[in-house]
């Protein structure tokens, strides 16, 4: 394994591990001891990749964005995860985890969700596999992502609005973990991001690594080489970013740029830029950089984007930020909104608000690009779910 990969104790450098209540210890250990043998088996690989092809619609296209390339002085390719079934990258991981759950004999699925994309993906695979599904979602996110809530319910999932905290992703995750503590024997928790106790960050990254696996052969086909000069992705919990960079972590020819949610600005207290503003602590079973007070109380994050509204980031990303392997910048709400409209008008693609935070970095980093540099930016989801927010804020776009 390379120097940026997880070690045997579940750490990426100083970050990671498994800090779980005693009642979950056996369940988490069982998952840790089981998952690699299962997902490396020929039987799992065949079923997973057949479903990715025939159900999800993979491979997702690698699209050369001609007008955006001209504007930003590079060769910009967009990895179109927005074209997956259910509208985002989340389906890759949800499918892999439900296959794993079934092979481990679990009979009930729970999940957390922020923007609703992971919830929809989990509800979708539960319908496909005929398994009961409960999704925990902050009450504020239930309001601002009502279309996704109705999709989950239509798919047969029970959606539980969480009224605690600031009623967003962190609080949905808290409730999902409480449920898991009460039902450890029969319940499998499908975590949607590269967060949580080991082995979840690595498990989610492995299942999402189909993204970078495809980028390699798609670039070879289009450019004659299998690596870009730059990789760009938005980062909240970190799953689409992990999938984008997984096969390039140790390839120093490839520079990595991650965009986190600046909210109203990193210095305003109304932000979700945990890598840049956070300190080391433990949340949801893992040692990560997170937004907290001096005495360890979580500072509530803020972002216009429900999917990036989390007070921490996965341990893989904490490590590559701390070691300098990745450049991390933040995009504020207004910058993300402008970037979404720009992609829509220049390329005819309406991105999710989460993805717009990566697009918003292009004007900030374009000075680092050479004309022939190949830049791959992952559009992690499509913007249907965010149309209400885009329309409510259209007067702010200049």
DRENTOR-665917 format. One line per 4 residues: for each residue x, y, z of C-alpha. Coordinates in Angstrom, 2 decimals. Layout:
<nodes>
X Y Z  ...;
</nodes>
This chain:
<nodes>
0.00 0.00 0.00  1.13 3.56 -0.68  1.95 6.14 1.94  -1.47 7.84 1.68;
-3.51 4.65 2.13  -5.04 3.33 5.33  -2.86 1.25 7.69  -3.79 -1.95 9.51;
-5.10 0.00 12.51  -7.45 2.01 10.35  -5.43 5.23 10.30  -4.44 7.57 7.48;
-1.46 9.23 9.11  -2.80 10.85 12.28  -6.46 10.38 11.37  -8.98 7.54 11.45;
-9.36 4.63 13.86  -12.50 3.13 15.38  -13.84 4.87 18.48  -17.16 3.15 19.06;
-19.47 2.35 21.99  -18.86 -1.06 23.52  -22.24 -2.28 22.25  -21.04 -1.76 18.66;
-17.51 -3.08 19.11  -18.28 -6.64 18.01  -20.36 -5.44 15.02  -17.63 -3.09 13.77;
-14.91 -5.71 14.31  -16.97 -8.26 12.39  -17.30 -5.82 9.49  -13.56 -5.08 9.60;
-12.72 -8.79 9.57  -15.20 -9.62 6.77  -15.37 -6.84 4.22  -12.08 -7.24 2.34;
-12.50 -10.97 1.67  -16.06 -10.38 0.46  -15.43 -7.40 -1.83  -12.26 -8.97 -3.24;
-14.10 -12.21 -4.12  -14.86 -12.97 -7.77  -18.54 -13.53 -6.93  -18.93 -10.06 -5.36;
-16.94 -8.31 -8.10  -19.07 -9.85 -10.85  -22.40 -9.01 -9.19  -21.24 -5.49 -8.28;
-19.85 -4.63 -11.72  -22.82 -6.18 -13.56  -25.15 -3.94 -11.52  -22.95 -0.88 -12.01;
-23.16 -1.47 -15.76  -26.77 -2.57 -16.21  -28.53 -0.78 -13.33  -26.47 2.34 -12.62;
-25.47 2.96 -16.23  -21.69 2.97 -15.80  -19.19 3.85 -17.01  -20.15 7.49 -16.48;
-18.88 9.66 -19.35  -15.69 11.71 -19.23  -16.81 14.80 -21.10  -14.49 17.38 -22.67;
-15.92 20.78 -21.69  -14.87 22.84 -24.71  -16.20 26.26 -23.70  -15.09 25.96 -20.07;
-11.66 24.81 -21.26  -11.34 27.95 -23.35  -12.36 30.15 -20.46  -9.98 28.65 -17.91;
-6.98 27.97 -20.14  -6.70 24.18 -19.77  -8.08 20.93 -21.14  -11.05 20.47 -18.79;
-12.80 17.12 -18.60  -15.89 16.58 -16.46  -16.45 13.16 -14.87  -20.22 12.91 -15.18;
-21.38 11.17 -11.99  -24.55 13.25 -12.34  -25.62 10.87 -15.13  -25.76 7.82 -12.83;
-29.12 6.28 -11.91  -30.47 8.32 -8.94  -28.45 11.36 -10.03  -25.16 11.17 -8.15;
-22.11 9.10 -7.24  -23.82 7.84 -4.07  -25.37 4.83 -5.84  -21.91 3.24 -6.37;
-21.32 2.89 -2.64  -24.91 2.05 -1.70  -24.98 -0.87 -4.13  -21.66 -2.24 -2.90;
-22.64 -1.97 0.76  -26.03 -3.64 0.38  -24.39 -6.56 -1.43  -21.94 -6.75 1.49;
-24.78 -6.57 4.03  -26.62 -9.39 2.32  -23.53 -11.60 2.26  -23.05 -10.90 6.00;
-26.61 -12.04 6.75  -28.02 -8.64 7.76  -31.76 -8.14 7.25  -32.36 -4.43 7.92;
-30.72 -1.30 6.50  -30.31 2.14 8.05  -28.66 5.24 6.61  -28.12 8.95 7.18;
-28.48 11.61 4.52  -27.94 15.35 4.08  -28.75 16.42 0.53  -30.86 13.29 0.20;
-28.76 11.73 -2.58  -27.33 9.01 -0.34  -30.77 8.44 1.17  -32.30 8.05 -2.29;
-29.47 5.72 -3.37  -29.92 3.58 -0.23  -33.72 3.49 -0.59  -33.21 2.52 -4.24;
-30.94 -0.44 -3.54  -33.18 -1.56 -0.66  -36.12 -1.65 -3.07  -33.96 -3.57 -5.53;
-32.88 -6.11 -2.89  -36.22 -6.25 -1.01  -34.80 -5.07 2.34  -36.45 -2.68 4.84;
-34.84 0.76 4.99  -34.87 3.60 7.53  -33.21 6.91 6.64  -32.37 9.56 9.25;
-32.35 13.12 7.96  -32.08 16.47 9.72  -35.43 18.26 9.80  -33.96 21.32 8.03;
-32.65 19.09 5.24  -36.09 17.44 5.00  -37.50 20.90 4.24  -34.89 22.01 1.72;
-34.66 18.63 -0.05  -38.36 17.70 -0.07  -38.23 16.19 -3.57  -35.61 13.67 -2.45;
-37.65 12.93 0.68  -40.65 12.05 -1.48  -38.46 9.91 -3.75  -37.25 7.93 -0.71;
-40.79 7.44 0.54  -41.97 6.38 -2.92  -39.18 3.78 -2.92  -40.56 2.37 0.35;
-38.11 3.84 2.87  -39.10 5.30 6.21  -37.67 8.84 6.47  -37.17 10.03 10.05;
-36.79 13.84 10.44  -34.29 14.65 13.21  -35.11 17.71 15.31  -31.95 17.87 17.43;
-28.92 20.16 16.94  -29.14 22.34 13.85  -31.23 19.64 12.16  -28.73 18.76 9.42;
-26.39 15.94 8.42  -24.48 15.62 11.71  -27.76 15.18 13.58  -29.06 12.61 11.11;
-25.83 10.67 11.61  -26.18 10.86 15.40  -29.65 9.31 15.22  -28.55 6.60 12.81;
-25.77 5.60 15.22  -28.28 5.51 18.12  -30.49 3.17 16.09  -27.46 1.00 15.26;
-26.59 0.75 18.97  -30.10 -0.56 19.65  -30.11 -3.12 16.80  -26.52 -4.24 16.22;
-27.26 -7.89 15.40  -29.58 -7.61 12.39  -28.91 -4.07 11.14  -26.36 -2.89 8.60;
-25.56 0.83 8.61  -24.84 2.01 5.05  -22.70 5.10 5.65  -22.68 7.46 2.69;
-19.38 9.28 3.20  -15.76 8.40 3.97  -16.44 9.01 7.67  -17.26 6.86 10.67;
-15.22 4.15 12.38  -12.74 2.02 10.47  -13.35 0.24 8.11  -16.06 2.58 6.76;
-13.79 5.34 5.35  -11.75 2.78 3.42  -14.78 0.67 2.47  -16.61 3.68 0.99;
-13.43 4.87 -0.78  -12.89 1.39 -2.28  -16.46 1.19 -3.56  -16.27 4.71 -5.00;
-12.86 4.07 -6.58  -14.68 2.88 -9.70  -14.62 6.62 -10.54  -10.82 6.90 -10.74;
-10.59 3.42 -12.25  -12.70 4.66 -15.16  -10.86 7.99 -15.39  -7.62 6.08 -16.04;
-8.81 4.19 -19.12  -11.03 7.02 -20.35  -8.09 9.45 -20.30  -5.90 6.89 -22.05;
-8.54 6.67 -24.75  -8.96 10.45 -25.11  -5.48 11.84 -24.47  -3.07 8.93 -24.93;
-2.08 8.78 -21.24  -3.89 7.47 -18.19  -3.32 10.33 -15.74  -4.35 14.02 -15.60;
-2.24 16.94 -14.41  -4.98 17.98 -11.99  -7.91 16.33 -10.21  -10.68 18.45 -8.69;
-13.67 17.51 -6.53  -15.87 18.95 -3.82  -15.39 17.60 -0.30  -17.80 17.38 2.61;
-17.72 13.92 4.13  -15.52 13.02 1.20  -16.90 10.12 -0.83  -16.86 11.54 -4.36;
-13.44 13.10 -3.74  -12.09 9.78 -2.43  -13.41 7.96 -5.49  -11.91 10.56 -7.82;
-8.40 10.45 -6.35  -8.16 6.84 -5.11  -6.00 5.39 -7.90  -3.86 8.53 -8.07;
-3.06 9.06 -4.38  0.57 8.02 -4.77  1.05 9.42 -8.28  2.84 12.70 -7.56;
2.49 13.75 -11.22  -1.18 14.39 -10.41  -2.03 17.48 -8.35  -5.20 17.34 -6.23;
-7.50 20.28 -5.50  -10.44 19.84 -3.14  -13.22 22.37 -2.60  -15.04 22.62 0.70;
-18.04 24.74 1.59  -17.09 28.21 2.82  -20.69 29.16 3.56  -20.71 32.90 4.25;
-16.91 32.90 4.68  -14.38 30.94 6.73  -13.96 33.85 9.16  -17.69 34.40 9.77;
-18.49 31.35 11.88  -21.08 30.44 9.22  -19.02 27.89 7.31  -18.50 24.17 6.77;
-14.79 24.42 5.83  -13.66 21.98 8.49  -10.24 21.18 6.99  -9.20 24.81 7.03;
-10.93 25.93 10.23  -11.14 22.71 12.29  -8.97 21.09 14.92  -8.34 17.42 15.65;
-11.07 15.62 17.55  -13.28 12.53 17.47  -16.68 12.46 15.81  -18.88 9.54 14.75;
-16.20 6.98 15.55  -13.17 8.53 13.84  -10.33 10.95 14.65  -10.63 13.77 12.12;
-10.33 17.52 11.74  -13.60 18.99 12.88  -15.25 22.25 13.85  -15.36 22.38 17.63;
-15.02 24.72 20.59  -11.98 24.72 22.89  -13.80 22.30 25.22  -14.71 19.90 22.42;
-18.32 20.86 21.69  -19.25 20.64 18.01  -19.63 23.97 16.23  -22.66 23.72 13.96;
-21.58 23.98 10.31  -23.35 26.09 7.73  -23.55 25.78 3.95  -26.18 26.51 1.34;
-25.45 22.93 0.23  -27.08 20.24 2.37  -24.56 17.60 1.24  -21.51 19.59 2.44;
-23.11 20.75 5.70  -21.02 18.52 8.02  -18.61 19.67 10.77  -15.78 17.32 9.71;
-14.17 15.54 6.79  -13.06 11.93 6.32  -9.65 10.86 7.64  -8.16 10.26 4.17;
-8.75 13.91 3.29  -7.52 15.16 6.65  -4.26 13.33 6.02  -3.69 14.54 2.46;
-4.48 18.10 3.56  -2.09 17.94 6.53  0.73 16.39 4.46  0.26 18.84 1.60;
-0.71 16.13 -0.90  -3.91 18.05 -1.64  -4.57 21.75 -2.03  -7.80 22.61 -0.20;
-9.73 25.80 -0.91  -13.21 26.89 0.04  -16.01 28.26 -2.09  -18.61 30.48 -0.47;
-22.34 30.17 -1.14  -22.44 32.98 -3.68  -19.40 31.62 -5.54  -20.99 28.16 -5.78;
-24.23 29.66 -7.09  -22.37 31.62 -9.77  -20.40 28.51 -10.78  -23.60 26.49 -11.16;
-25.11 29.07 -13.48  -21.86 29.30 -15.44  -21.71 25.55 -16.14  -25.38 25.57 -17.05;
-24.99 28.42 -19.54  -21.64 27.35 -21.03  -22.07 23.57 -21.22  -25.79 22.88 -20.74;
-25.22 20.93 -17.52  -27.09 21.85 -14.30  -24.88 20.60 -11.44  -25.75 19.80 -7.85;
-24.90 22.54 -5.36  -22.24 20.25 -3.90  -20.47 19.88 -7.25  -20.74 23.64 -7.78;
-18.25 24.12 -4.93  -15.60 22.34 -7.00  -16.53 24.30 -10.13  -16.25 27.53 -8.13;
-12.54 26.88 -7.61  -11.75 27.11 -11.33  -11.38 30.92 -11.36  -9.27 30.71 -8.18;
-6.76 28.19 -9.54  -6.79 28.85 -13.30  -3.55 30.80 -12.94  -1.84 27.52 -12.00;
-2.92 25.79 -15.23  -0.94 25.57 -18.45  -2.87 25.48 -21.73  -2.14 21.79 -22.33;
-2.79 20.69 -18.73  -5.45 18.00 -18.44  -7.84 18.82 -15.61  -10.49 16.30 -14.50;
-13.27 17.70 -12.32  -15.94 15.40 -10.90  -19.52 16.60 -11.24  -20.74 14.50 -8.34;
-24.46 15.04 -8.83  -27.12 16.74 -10.88  -28.99 19.86 -9.89  -32.64 18.79 -10.11;
-32.82 18.53 -6.32  -31.45 22.08 -5.91  -33.69 23.94 -8.37  -35.71 25.58 -5.57;
-32.49 26.95 -4.05  -31.15 28.10 -7.43  -34.40 29.88 -8.26  -34.66 31.48 -4.81;
-31.16 32.92 -5.22  -31.10 33.79 -8.93  -31.15 37.54 -8.18  -27.77 37.16 -6.45;
-26.08 35.96 -9.64  -24.19 38.77 -11.36;
</nodes>
